[in-house]
Amino acid sequence: MATNHFEEVYDLLLLVDATSSMSNYLESLRISFPKIISISKLTNSFARIGLLAYRDYTEADNRYYPLLEWSGWYSHDNVMDADSTTAEGLMQKAGSLVASGGGDFPEATKTGMARAYSLMREEATTIILLYTDATPQCWTVAEKDPRSNYVAEQKALKKEGSYGGFGPRFADWVEGCNFMHTGLRKAHVFCFLDEDAGKDVLDSGFYLYLSTITRGACMSLTKSDPQSIAHVTVDVLLSWMEVAKPGAEKTSLPATVIRYKLGTDIKKIKDEKDPVASAFFWSHDPSVLEGGYKGLDSYQFRMQAKKQLEANRVTKPVDSEVLAKFLPKRKTKAVDFAWQYNNDPQYKEIVIEELKNIIEADVTSIALNPVFGSLWRAVCNDRALPGRLALTTLFASSIDRLQDVEQRARMKNWLEESYDFAADILDMLEAVPEDQRYPCVFLDPTIEFLPAKERREKASDEEEDDYYQIAALRRDELLDIGRACEGRILRRLGNVLTRLTYVETAEQLPSHIAAATLVKVPRIPIALSSQSQEWKFWKILLHTVLPGTMLSTRPAMVLAALAMRMGIEPLFVPASSALMYWRDKWNNLETPETWTVGCLGLLLDADNEYRKTRSDGKTSSKDPSGLLYPADRTLFTQLVAHKLLEANFQTTLVAVVSWTPEKTQLPIGHVVTCKRCKYPRSVTAMALKSGGQCGLCVASDYKDEAHKKRMMNSNITDSGNIAWVECSVRTCRAQYVCYNPDDLRVRPKCYYCRFLQCEAPTIECAKCRSKVIWPSEWRAAAPTPFNCVACVDGRKTVVTVDTTAEKLCKENGQAWLLQNDKNTLKTPFQGSIFRTITTVGPEAFLANVRILSPTYDGALTFRGKPIQNREALRSTLVAWIHRRNVEKTTCSLCFSELPNARLLPACRRRGCHQRICEKCLGDWYGQNSVGQIVNPAALFCPFCRRPPAARTLAAYGKGIHAVGDLMTALEERGKWIHAWCRICGKARRLMERECARGAPDPVDNFSCEDCNIEALENARRAEEEARRAAAEAAQLAHQLNIADRRQRRIQAQHELSVAERARAELEYPVKKCPGCGVRSQKSYGCDHVRCPIKTCGVHWCWSCAKMFTQRDIYNHMSGAHGGWDAEGAWGGVRYRLGFQDDEDDYDEYYDELED
C-alpha cells in the first residue's frame, strides 16, 4: 500500500477509568474499537493504538482486577516487539475489562496519566481519549487520612524512578497537566465525562483544565448507553481528522462541550492548591484544617468555589457544526479516500477487507461514518471489482439480521441511496443500436405541469407537492414502490408516467431534445422492454426523473403494473410483456411486500385493465388467462376482500327490522272471555294451559285485595284501543297488551320470560315479522295469513336502524360474512394479509375460505329482531370492498375525516352520539396533570357536559379520576380555583376566582398548604435530630481513633447541612396582617390577600403588607407592582389593538362586589 507521509506522526491511546461505575464505558470500547482500528487503517491517521485502564489504590494488590491494565501497542503495519499486540489482542483486552473497585469518589487518574506518559514516545504526538466519571485524587476532593487512597497515590508517584522516572511529575495535578504539553513526549487529551460529573463544576473543572492545557477538548456525555458513548467517540475522532460527511445535514450528538470563558492567569497557576486556579478548578478550600480534615463550614466554601467556577465556564450542545468550529484539528487533513481507492490497488485491497470486517461487526456504522460511507460508494461504483456482488450481498444480509425495525429500515434506505447507477444506465442507453432507439420515452424539461387554479386552492400541501414537483423527488421517494403501494406512492409515480413524452421516430423528436445529450435528457428506448434485455426499460425508467435511479426486477414489474392500471396506451405492450413474464412470481411467500392490500389491489386492477383491453380487440394476444393465473386472481381477490371487510367492520349499515311498541295505543285485537273473571281479555293476556283463565286471574303477586281489584278492573274493553308493549328479552321480543301501563316502570317482560323462564307462544306477522303472543288453545282463531293489529291499523311497523358489521357479528357470529371451512382461519379478521397467508397457506385459504359467500342462507338478527334486508347489507359491504375503501366520519372535535374504526364515543353516556378521535380524547380529558391547576371543564364531556363513563376518564384522564376531594373542587368551581397536590394527591384550593382576574398563571409542582406545613415540620425535626447527632459526635470524639472521629464528624456535618438546606427550601416567609396582626403565610396565588379572621377580613397586598379597599387593591398592585392592569405594560397595547379603556365598566363591577 502506498502510504501518505504526513509531517507529524500520531499515536492513539484510550485511557479509561475501570472502577465499578464505568461498566457502560467499558462496553462502549467493545463497540468503538473495531471502528477505530478500521478508520486508522483506512486513513493511516495513527501509527499505534493502545488501551490503558486504571482503577484506584484499593486494587493495588488485586490479582484479578489490578490498579492498571495495559493492552500493548497495536500497529497496522504489523511491527511487533515486546510491548506490541495484534488487533485481535487489542479488542480482546477491551472485551475482557471488568468494572471493579474504587473505594472512594476520586480515582487514581494521576497514576493513569503517569503510566500513559511512560508509554508515549518523543517522535509521535499522542491523542489521549480519557473516559471517567470521578475526579482525580486532588487536595480539595480527596480523603487525606494515612490509610486513604490519596496518601497511597502520593507515595507511589513520588517514589524515585516510578513510571519510567516520570511519576513525581504527576503527583501534582497542575504539574502533570503542563508536563503532558511541555515535556518531550507530547499529548492532546480529549476528556469524556459522565453527565453528572460534567454538570458539577467542582468535578469537571479538573478535566477541563487538563484538556485546555494540552490543547484537547472536554465533553460531558448526556447519554450513558454504550452505543451513544461509542458514537461520540468515533465522531470526535473523525472531526479531529477533518473528515466531513459529504452533503450531510447538521446532526446532534448526545454530548455537550465545556470551555472556559476566559483563560486569564491560567499559566500562572503553580500547583493544585494555588488560589489562582480557583477560576479553573477547585483548588482552594479554607475549611481544610491542619492534617487535611474539613471543618463544619466546608459547605459554605464549596458553594463559593462552585459559584466562581460557574462564572468562568460555558457549555454548548455538540453537533456537527460545533465539532467543526471548536474541536482541535490535526495539522494535515486526511486524503480523499475515494480518490486513493481508485488510484492505489493495494489500498483497494485494504478497503475491501476493512469494509467486510466492519459490515460483519457493525453494519450500521457505514451509514454514520463518512470514511466508510465514501469508500462504500466507491466500491458500489467500481463495476469491474470482482468481489463487489459478494460484498453487497453481505451488506444486505447483515441489514436483514438487525433486530431494531427502525434501524433496519433506515439502513435499507441508506443502502438504496448508496447506489447511483447513472454511469451504468448511460452505458445501457449508449449500447442500444441506432435502429432500435425509437420509439422511446423521455421527460421534457421545458414543460411545466401545474394543477388548475381551483385544484391548487383546494389541494393539501402533500397532494400539491405530489402533483407537480416531479423534479424535486428524492431517490428514496422513487424507490418507495419497492416497499409499498399506498395511494400516496402510486399517485406520485402516476404523475411521473403521465408526464412522459412518447415518440415513434427520430423525426418526431423535438429539436431541443434531439440536440440534448443522453446525460442531460435521458431517452429510454422501448426496445429495452424485452426479456432478452432483462426488462431494463422498467428498471431504468425513473432515471428520467432522477439520474442514477434504477429499480430491481420486482419493483420494476410493480411500476409496469401501475402503467397497465392507468391504461397508458404507448406503454401497454411493454407493460403486458413484462407482466406476462412475471405472473408466476407474484405468489411468493418470501416477498412480504407483495402481500398488502395496495400491491395485490394494483395487480388485480392491472389484470382487469389488460383483460378489458383484450376483449375490446385492442391487442392481438391469444392468452385467455390474463396477467394473473386464475387461481392467483381468486386468491388475491379473496385476501383483499378479507382485509377490506375487516377495515369496514365499523362502516354504517342500514338494517330493516320490525318496530317496537312502547305503551303504544292500538286496537285490542282478538279477545277471549276469561272463564274466571268473565271480562273480555286480549288473547295476548290469556294464560297458557290454565283452563281459559286470563293472566290477571292467574297472577298471585298482588299486594292486597284492593291492589288486585284495581289491577283486574283496569282498561276493560273488547274493541277499543289499549297499550301495547314488547318484551325486552332479546331472544323473545314478543308483543302483548299491557292493561296497567302506569304501573310498568321497568323494561317490559312478558309473563313467560318473567315468571316461567320459557319460550312464549307466539305467532309472526306476515307483513312486519313482529311476534305476537297467542297461546295454542286459541291459535285456531288466528287469521291466515296473520297480520298484527298495528299493520291492520295502518301503522308504520317496519323501521330502519343504523348498525355495523361488528355489532351484528357479536349477535350473529361471523358465518354471514365468512365461510371458514375446517376452521382454517383460527383468528379471522386479525393481522396483516402476509401473516394470514403465511399462517394458513395459499392452498388451504383457497379451498376453505370465502368472503361474503352467496350460498349463505342463515337468519340475521338485530337485537333479537329478524333483519329483513340481509342481502342489501351484504351488498353494501361488497360495494365498499369493491371500491377498496372504508367509510370515514368527521371527528366532532377536530373535524378531521377518519375511518370509523378510529373514532370513539366522546363520553360513552346514553344519548350522547358524538364520536371523536383518540388524540382528541387524550387532549381533552388529559388536560389535568399532577401538580397543576385542575380544569373542571376537562372532567365533563365537551358536548353533552355530563361526566364521562368511568372507563373513558380512567383511560385518558391521566389519573384525575382518582384524585381525592375532586367532588368538592367541582362543587366550589364557581368560586375557587383548585390544583392537584403532588404530595397527597388531592384537589386543594389555590386561589379565589375573584383574585385570578382572568386565566391564572400556570402552576407546576403544586403542593397544598397542609402538605407544605407537614413537610416543613418534618424538615425542622430532621434538622434538630441532625444538630443533636453533631453534638453527640463532638462529645464522643475522645473515645474514637483519628479515622473514625473524622468520619463521624464529616457524616454529622453532611447530614446537618442537608437538613438545613431542606428546611430553608420549605420555609415560607411569614407576614402580619395589617388589620389584626395575625401571622399569615402565602403559598400560591396572587398578592391580593383577604384576612380569614371574621372580625378582620381586610384586603391587603402581600408584596408591601399595606391595607386597601377591595375596589383599590388591584389598581395598587398594577401601579406599584406592575400587575395586569399596569398602564406601562398593557395600556399602550390596548389602544394599539383597538380596545377602548372603559373605566365605567370597572366601576360598575366593583360596585356590584361591594353591594
C-alpha positions, 0 to 999 in steps of 0.5 A: 500500500502506498502510504501518505507521509504526513509531517507529524506522526500520531499515536492513539491511546484510550485511557479509561477509568475501570472502577465499578461505575464505568461498566457502560464505558467499558462496553462502549470500547467493545463497540468503538474499537473495531471502528477505530482500528478500521478508520486508522487503517483506512486513513493511516491517521495513527501509527499505534493504538493502545488501551490503558485502564486504571482503577484506584489504590484499593486494587493495588494488590488485586490479582484479578482486577489490578490498579492498571491494565495495559493492552500493548501497542497495536500497529497496522503495519504489523511491527511487533516487539515486546510491548506490541499486540495484534488487533485481535489482542487489542479488542480482546483486552477491551472485551475482557475489562471488568468494572471493579473497585474504587473505594472512594469518589476520586480515582487514581487518574494521576497514576493513569496519566503517569503510566500513559506518559511512560508509554508515549514516545518523543517522535509521535504526538499522542491523542489521549481519549480519557473516559471517567466519571470521578475526579482525580485524587486532588487536595480539595476532593480527596480523603487525606487520612494515612490509610486513604487512597490519596496518601497511597497515590502520593507515595507511589508517584513520588517514589524515585524512578516510578513510571519510567522516572516520570511519576513525581511529575504527576503527583501534582495535578497542575504539574502533570497537566503542563508536563503532558504539553511541555515535556518531550513526549507530547499529548492532546487529551480529549476528556469524556465525562459522565453527565453528572460529573460534567454538570458539577463544576467542582468535578469537571473543572479538573478535566477541563483544565487538563484538556485546555492545557494540552490543547484537547477538548472536554465533553460531558456525555448526556447519554450513558448507553454504550452505543451513544458513548461509542458514537461520540467517540468515533465522531470526535475522532473523525472531526479531529481528522477533518473528515466531513460527511459529504452533503450531510445535514447538521446532526446532534450528538448526545454530548455537550462541550465545556470551555472556559470563558476566559483563560486569564492567569491560567499559566500562572497557576503553580500547583493544585492548591494555588488560589489562582486556579480557583477560576479553573478548578477547585483548588482552594478550600479554607475549611481544610484544617491542619492534617487535611480534615474539613471543618463544619463550614466546608459547605459554605466554601464549596458553594463559593468555589462552585459559584466562581467556577460557574462564572468562568465556564460555558457549555454548548450542545455538540453537533456537527457544526460545533465539532467543526468550529471548536474541536482541535484539528490535526495539522494535515487533513486526511486524503480523499479516500475515494480518490486513493481507492481508485488510484492505489490497488493495494489500498483497494485491497485494504478497503475491501477487507476493512469494509467486510470486517466492519459490515460483519461487526457493525453494519450500521456504522457505514451509514454514520461514518463518512470514511466508510460511507465514501469508500462504500460508494466507491466500491458500489461504483467500481463495476469491474471489482470482482468481489463487489456482488459478494460484498453487497450481498453481505451488506444486505444480509447483515441489514436483514439480521438487525433486530431494531425495525427502525434501524433496519429500515433506515439502513435499507434506505441508506443502502438504496441511496448508496447506489447511483447507477447513472454511469451504468444506465448511460452505458445501457442507453449508449449500447442500444443500436441506432435502429432500435432507439425509437420509439422511446420515452423521455421527460421534457424539461421545458414543460411545466405541469401545474394543477388548475387554479381551483385544484391548487386552492383546494389541494393539501400541501402533500397532494400539491407537492405530489402533483407537480414537483416531479423534479424535486423527488428524492431517490428514496421517494422513487424507490418507495414502490419497492416497499409499498403501494399506498395511494400516496406512492402510486399517485406520485409515480402516476404523475411521473408516467403521465408526464412522459413524452412518447415518440415513434421516430427520430423525426418526431423528436423535438429539436431541443431534445434531439440536440440534448445529450443522453446525460442531460435528457435521458431517452429510454428506448422501448426496445429495452422492454424485452426479456432478452434485455432483462426488462431494463426499460422498467428498471431504468425508467425513473432515471428520467426523473432522477439520474442514477435511479434504477429499480430491481426486477420486482419493483420494476414489474410493480411500476409496469403494473401501475402503467397497465392500471392507468391504461397508458396506451404507448406503454401497454405492450411493454407493460403486458410483456413484462407482466406476462413474464412475471405472473408466476412470481407474484405468489411468493411467500418470501416477498412480504411486500407483495402481500398488502392490500395496495400491491395485490389491489394494483395487480388485480386492477392491472389484470382487469385493465389488460383483460378489458383491453383484450376483449375490446380487440385492442391487442392481438394476444391469444392468452385467455388467462390474463396477467394473473393465473386464475387461481392467483386472481381468486386468491388475491381477490379473496385476501383483499376482500378479507382485509377490506371487510375487516377495515369496514367492520365499523362502516354504517349499515342500514338494517330493516327490522320490525318496530317496537311498541312502547305503551303504544295505543292500538286496537285490542285485537282478538279477545277471549272471555276469561272463564274466571273473571268473565271480562273480555281479555286480549288473547295476548293476556290469556294464560297458557294451559290454565283452563281459559283463565286470563293472566290477571286471574292467574297472577298471585303477586298482588299486594292486597285485595284492593291492589288486585281489584284495581289491577283486574278492573283496569282498561276493560274493553273488547274493541277499543284501543289499549297499550301495547308493549314488547318484551325486552328479552332479546331472544323473545321480543314478543308483543302483548297488551299491557292493561296497567301501563302506569304501573310498568316502570321497568323494561317490559317482560312478558309473563313467560320470560318473567315468571316461567323462564320459557319460550312464549307462544307466539305467532309472526306477522306476515307483513312486519315479522313482529311476534305476537303472543297467542297461546295454542288453545286459541291459535285456531282463531288466528287469521291466515295469513296473520297480520298484527293489529298495528299493520291492520291499523295502518301503522308504520311497523317496519323501521330502519336502524343504523348498525355495523358489521361488528355489532351484528357479528357479536349477535350473529357470529361471523358465518354471514360474512365468512365461510371458514371451512375446517376452521382454517382461519383460527383468528379471522379478521386479525393481522396483516394479509402476509401473516394470514397467508403465511399462517394458513397457506395459499392452498388451504385459504383457497379451498376453505375460505370465502368472503361474503359467500352467496350460498349463505342462507342463515337468519340475521338478527338485530337485537333479537329482531329478524333483519329483513334486508340481509342481502342489501347489507351484504351488498353494501359491504361488497360495494365498499370492498369493491371500491377498496375503501372504508367509510370515514366520519368527521371527528366532532372535535377536530373535524378531521375525516377518519375511518370509523374504526378510529373514532370513539364515543366522546363520553360513552353516556346514553344519548350522547352520539358524538364520536371523536378521535383518540388524540382528541380524547387524550387532549381533552380529558388529559388536560389535568396533570399532577401538580397543576391547576385542575380544569373542571371543564376537562372532567365533563364531556365537551358536548353533552357536559355530563361526566364521562363513563368511568372507563373513558376518564380512567383511560385518558384522564391521566389519573384525575379520576382518582384524585381525592376531594375532586367532588368538592373542587367541582362543587366550589368551581364557581368560586375557587380555583383548585390544583392537584397536590403532588404530595397527597394527591388531592384537589386543594384550593389555590386561589379565589376566582375573584383574585385570578382576574382572568386565566391564572398563571400556570402552576407546576409542582403544586403542593397544598398548604397542609402538605407544605406545613407537614413537610416543613415540620418534618424538615425542622425535626430532621434538622434538630435530630441532625444538630443533636447527632453533631453534638453527640459526635463532638462529645464522643470524639475522645473515645474514637481513633483519628479515622473514625472521629473524622468520619463521624464528624464529616457524616454529622456535618453532611447530614446537618447541612442537608437538613438545613438546606431542606428546611430553608427550601420549605420555609415560607416567609411569614407576614402580619396582617395589617388589620389584626396582626395575625401571622399569615403565610402565602403559598400560591396565588396572587398578592391580593390577600383577604384576612380569614379572621371574621372580625378582620377580613381586610384586603391587603397586598402581600408584596408591601403588607399595606391595607386597601379597599377591595375596589383599590387593591388591584389598581395598587398592585398594577401601579406599584407592582406592575400587575395586569392592569399596569398602564406601562405594560398593557395600556399602550397595547390596548389602544394599539389593538383597538380596545377602548379603556372603559373605566365605567365598566370597572366601576360598575363591577366593583360596585356590584362586589361591594353591594 
